[in-house]
Structures are given as structure tokens and as C-alpha cells.
């Protein structure tokens, strides 16, 4: 140690501090990813019958099957029905990505900018907005199930959404929001958007509060309006935290599972318009089809990495100097 320079000692200390977390991360994240990649090259690992059995190797066949047409050849001529829900589930996940980036983040940014101005009750609102984030997926699912509830048992009690829509004349009768194919997926996505607005708001709020006040004072002296300050100073200097929020929103949308599972359950798997890849992967695991489920998992990982790379390219360099 005596022969090491001061910088090398500092680097060694940093490495020793992060080493335990790095080891845990490798065993919990990195190793399972490589194992899943291995399993995805096999047709089936029948561990439910024989724990020591190995699957039939089929290369990239599982990946091909993810997008293969599985129509029933016994259907009458002219009638086709693709029984493979995975391609549509990928599109559903991308819809959630668009909603997260295009709806959730702008709302979070609006609240963050409003609170960062030092409004009355700033701490109170900051806490209230963050409360949904700490709720579990099951709790959020139960809350929104009650909001969407119909009077299925004739008790005269219906959910808030149906009550409002009936009162305003938007619907003629109660609507089963989580069962109808036209509305189920969107109804399940709204709670996800609602729950994590507070998380992104807090990240953006911290970024906005970290901008030196001298920049705002100088801009106001030069006659800049609030809109010009936001567009020319605040948002450009928040670029690093905005990139973090976009990456989290994109990757979180692609791998979302628990919220949709709590709201829709496994019944949605039979309807390709009401499912996402993670739900299909879970269904394959339940039936010990580890080959195809691992291929789905690797596809989600690859999809997340590619879109993360795209986001980084779009944002470019995010180094900010004041």
C-alpha cells in the first residue's frame, strides 16, 4: 500500500467499497441473464419430471417461434386466426412506452417545475405526489379495481368511473373496463402511469432545485419571461435527470408485470390485445416451458438495451456545467 500513489489508493478504496455490491449484482442479475440465454436455445427443460434432465437443443428456434404464425390449419377456408399472442403483446408494451414518455413524464415535469418555484405547501405536495410510488402493485390493483367496479352482484354499488360516466351520459350502462377487449389494456395502463408520476416528479424536482438561482436572476434582469427561462435555462440544464427518467420509463414499461398481473390476472393471456411479454413469459414458466420463456426474457432484455441505446443517442452528451 505504501508504494501506491494517492490517486491509486483512492481508486482501490472505491473498488473495495463497491466490490460486495458488484458481486451480489453479478449473481442476481448478470449470471441469470446468461443462464436464460442458455436455456433459450433448448426446446424444453423438463425439470418437473426429472431435475437432472436436459432439454432438446434447437438453436434459435425458440426466438423464431416467438413471431411465427400459429394459425389453426383446421379452420374453414378464408378464416384465419393467429394463436400466437407474442407479436401483439410486444406492440402493447411499446404502446405503454409511448404513454409513459408522452404522457407520464410531461405531467411529472409540470409538477416538478411548479413545486421547484417554492409554492406554499411545497413539502406537503411533494410527499402527497410520492405516496403512490411506495404502494405495492397489489394495493394499487385493488384501488383501481374498485374504481372500475361494476354492480355485478346487484348491490347497487358501482365504481367511481362508471358512476361519473353514467352521470355525465358518456355511457348508457355500466362498462366492464378490465374485461372488454377495447378498454382493458388502457384501463390497466392508467394505474401504472398514475403510480409512477411521483417518482419521476421527485427526480425532476431535485434536478430543477439544483440549478443555481443566480442564472434565473440574471435572466430576469435581461427581461426573460417565465416561459423563456423554462425553455432556455431550466429544461436544458435538467437534461441529465430527464434522460434518467426517460430511460427508467422506457425500460420499466417494457418489463412491467406486477401491476398488470394484479389488475388483469392470467385471464388476459388468452386475449393478445390485453397482455404484454412479461405476462406471457410467466405463463410459460408455470407450465415449465423454460426454453420459450427464456427466449421471451432475453428478447425483453435486448429490447430494453436497444431502446436505452437509442435514448442515449437522442440525448447526446448530458454533461452540464454552470
N, C-alpha and C positions, 0 to 999 in steps of 0.2 A: 504493500500500500504506500510505503514511503517514496517509492520510485515513481508513482503516478503523479501526473500534473494535477493542478486544481480542477481543470475542466473535466479530465478523465475521471477523477474521484466523484465529481458531481454526476456525471453520466452513469457511473457504476451504481451510485446510491439510488438514482432514479430507476435504473433497471431492476435492482434488488427489491424496490418497493412495489413495482408493477408485476414482478415475476409470479407471485402467488395468484393474482387475478388472471394473469395470462395463461397459467397452467389450467385453472378452472375453466376459463373460456374455451381453451382448446378441446378439453374433454367434453364440455357440454354443448359446444356449437360446431367447431371445426371437424372433430372426429365423426360425429353423427352425420354431417353433410357428406363426407367421403364414404361412410358406410351406406348411406342412402343411394349414393351414386353407384355403388357396387350392386346393391340389391335391385336397382332399376334395370340391370342388364339380365335379370333372370325372370323366368315366367312365373314361378311360384315358389315360395318358401313355406313348405307345409309343416311349420313348427307345431301347429295344433295337433298333428298326428304323430310326428316324430321330431323331437327337439334337435336331433343331430342330422336331419335330412337336409339336403341341398336342393335348390331349385334347378329347373332346366334352363340352361343358358340360351338366350335368344338375341343377344346384342342390343341393338336399338329398336327392337320390335315393340317394346312397351311404349316408347315415345311415338312411334308411328301409329299405334293403336289409339293414342290419346285423341288424334284428329281424324281417325278412319271413319268412314261411313258404315254404320252398323244397322242399316235398314233391314227390315224383315223381308226376305225373298218370297215368303209365302203370301204376302199381301196381294190383293187383286191388282190387275194391270192398271196402270195410271195412278195408283195410290202408293205414295212413298212416305215412310216415317222413319227418320233417323233416330235411333235409340241411343246415340252417343251424346250425352249432355255436356261433355267437357268443353268443346269449342264455344258453345253458348255461355258456359259458366265463366270462361276467360273474358268474354265480352262484358258480362255482368260486372266482373271485378274491375275492368277498365272504366266502366260507367261510374263506379264508386270512386275511382281515382280522379276522374274529371269533376265529379261533385265535390270531392274533398279539396281539390286545388282551386276550383272555380267558385265554390260557394262557402265552404267551411273556412278557408284561410282569409278571404276578404272580410268576412264577418269578424273573425278573430283580430285581424289587423285594425278594423274600425274601432272595436272596443279597446284595443291596446293603445291606439293613438288618443282616444278620448280620455282614458284613465291617466295616461302619461302627462297630460296637461295639468294635473293636480286638482281635479274636481273634488267637490265636497263629498266625503264618504268614500274616498279612493280605496282605502284598505278594506272597507266593508264589501264594496262591489268586486274587488279583486278576489276576495275569499269566496263570495257567492258564485262567481263565474267558474271557479275552480272546483267547487263541490262535486259536480257530476263526474269529474275525472277520477275521483277516489272511490266512486261507487263500483261495485263489481258488475260484471256483464249480466249476471242473473237478476240482480236488483233492477238494473236498467231495463232488462227484458220484461220483468213483472210490471214495472211502472208503465211502460208503453203498451203492454198487453191490455192493461186496464183503460188506457186512453183509447185504444182501438176496439174495445169490447162491444159486443152486440148482446141484445137481450135474448140469448139462445134458450134460456130456461123459463121465460115468461115472468120474470121477477119485476119487470118494469124498470130495471136499472140498466142503462147503457153507458158506453164510454163517452168521454168528453168530446172526441172528434165527431162521432155520429150525432151527438146532441147538438153541437154547433151547426153541422152541415144541414141537419133536418130543420133547425130553427131558421136558418138563412135560406132554405129552399134549394140548396145545392144538390141534394139527393132526395129521391122520393121515398125511399125506405132504407133501413139500416144496411150498411155495407160491411162485408167481412173483409176488412183491409188486408189481413195477413193470409187469407185463403184464396182470394181472387187473383188469378194469374196477372191481370193487368196492373194491379196495385201492390201485390205482396212484396216484391223486391224493393220498390221505392219506399214502402212503409217500413221495411226493415232497415233501410239505409239511413233514414232520417234520424233515428236514435243514435246511430254511430256518429253522424255529423254533429248532433247536439251535444253528445257526451264529451267530445274532444276539442270543442271550440275553446274551452277554458285552458286546456293545456297549451295550445298554440298561442292563445292570447297572452299567457304569462311569459312565454319565451319572447314574443314580440315586445311585450311591455318592458321586459328587462333590457332589450336592445334599445328601445326608444329612450328609456331613462338614462342609459349610459352615454348618450350624446351630450357633449358639453353645452351648457346654456349660453356660453359666450357666442357660439355660432348663431343661435337664434336672435340674440340681442343685436349682433352685427347685421343680420339680415333685416330686422325690423328698422334699424337706423337707416338702412338703404332703401326703405319703403316697400319691402316684400310683403305680400299678403299671406294669410294663413295657408291658402292653397299652394302658393309658390314655395313656402317654407317646407310643407309636407313633400312636395314633388321634387324639389331641388336639394333639400338637406336631409330631412328625416328618413324618407324611404330609401334613398341611395346609401345612406350610412347604416341602414338596417339590413343591407344586402346579405351579410353573413348569417344572421339569425333567420332571415327569410328563406335562405337556401336550406338551412337545417329543418325548418318547418315543412317546406315542400318535400324534402326527402322523406321525412317521417310520415307525412300524409300519403305519399305515393306508396312507400313500402308497407305501411300499415294497412292501406286499402287492399293491396294485393294478397296479404296473408290474413285478412280478417276472418275470424272463425267464431269466437265465443258469443259475440253479440247476435250474429245471425242464427247461431245454433239455439240460443236462448229464446229467440222470437219465433223462428220458423221450425226448428227441430229437424228431424230426419225426413219428415214428410215432404219437404221441399225438394229432396234429391230426385224424386220421380218427375219433377217438372223442371226442365232445363232453364225456364225463364225465372226460376226462384232459387237458384243455387249458385255457388261460387266454387272454385277449385278446392279450397280447403275443406269444404263440406263433403265433396266427392272423395277426397283423399281419406277423410275419416271413415267414410262408409266402406272403402276398400280395405282399410285396416281392420275393421270389425269382422270382415269375412276372411281375414288372413291372406289377402291378396297383396303381399308386400312388394311384389315386383311392380305392379301398375301404380300402387300408392306411392312408392319411392320415386317413380318417374314423374308423378304429379308434383311431389315435393321438390325435386330438382328443377322442374320447369318453373315453379314459383320462385325458387332462389335465383335462377338465371334471369327470369323476367324482372325481378327486383334489382339485380345488379345492372342489367342493361338500362333500365329506366333511371336508376341512380346516376349512371354514367352520362345519360342524356341531360339530366338536370344539372349536373356539374358543368357540362359543356355549355349549356344555355346561360348559366350564371357567370361563367368565366372566372376570372380572379376575383376573390372576395376580400382581399386584404384592404383594410380601412385604416387610414392614418388621419388624425385630427390636426 
